[in-house]
């Protein structure tokens, strides 16, 4: 089915680039999401901003709606695997969530030797590195090949405008970024979520090569 070019062009002029809501809460702006925080809750508005390699490069019509709805789908799909912060989705672009303390690490799960960024597992492997985020990789692997088991390859959680960097469990503990118990609890959650995501993808004839999870603690830990 074709798509009307005029319709596409008209929607390009109607993107949600920025929000400035009044009376909702204290505003925080991320690369893609605008958050409003008040009384233990957060309203997250997913804009149409596009972020590539930690830089906002423009906007794309309906991108925020798609991103918000995909997130809501997965929060519901995995709610029995791990609790999440979602309370309601009152608008295609917005979610209401419980306020949590974000762990300062992004939990990246990888099942394949792939990636195109300067910090990806394939880029590191191609330049001869055989230890990645604390994991020893065998010789002779090919690009996009499935790893013998999914690996947790954390990154730092960089501030806006900066870049995330790969880091190992040992480095995280040594630097005091997280304590051992918290890291290991979060690692188990990441592995469980990734297993469920891979199972669902495979049931649809798809491959979940890698993804990342951002985890946090509620008021009860």
HELIX and SHEET records of a PDB file:
HELIX    1   1 UNK A    5  UNK A   12  1                                   8    
HELIX    2   2 UNK A   63  UNK A   77  1                                  15    
HELIX    3   3 UNK A  121  UNK A  126  1                                   6    
HELIX    4   4 UNK A  169  UNK A  174  1                                   6    
HELIX    5   5 UNK A  180  UNK A  203  1                                  24    
SHEET    1   A 5 UNK A  26  UNK A  29  0                                        
SHEET    2   A 5 UNK A  33  UNK A  38 -1                                        
SHEET    3   A 5 UNK A  41  UNK A  46 -1                                        
SHEET    4   A 5 UNK A  94  UNK A  98 -1                                        
SHEET    5   A 5 UNK A  86  UNK A  91 -1                                        
SHEET    1   B 2 UNK A  49  UNK A  52  0                                        
SHEET    2   B 2 UNK A  55  UNK A  59 -1                                        
SHEET    1   C 3 UNK A 146  UNK A 152  0                                        
SHEET    2   C 3 UNK A 101  UNK A 112 -1                                        
SHEET    3   C 3 UNK A 155  UNK A 156 -1                                        
SHEET    1   D 3 UNK A 146  UNK A 152  0                                        
SHEET    2   D 3 UNK A 101  UNK A 112 -1                                        
SHEET    3   D 3 UNK A 210  UNK A 217 -1                                        
SHEET    1   E 2 UNK A 131  UNK A 132  0                                        
SHEET    2   E 2 UNK A 135  UNK A 136 -1                                        
END                                                                             
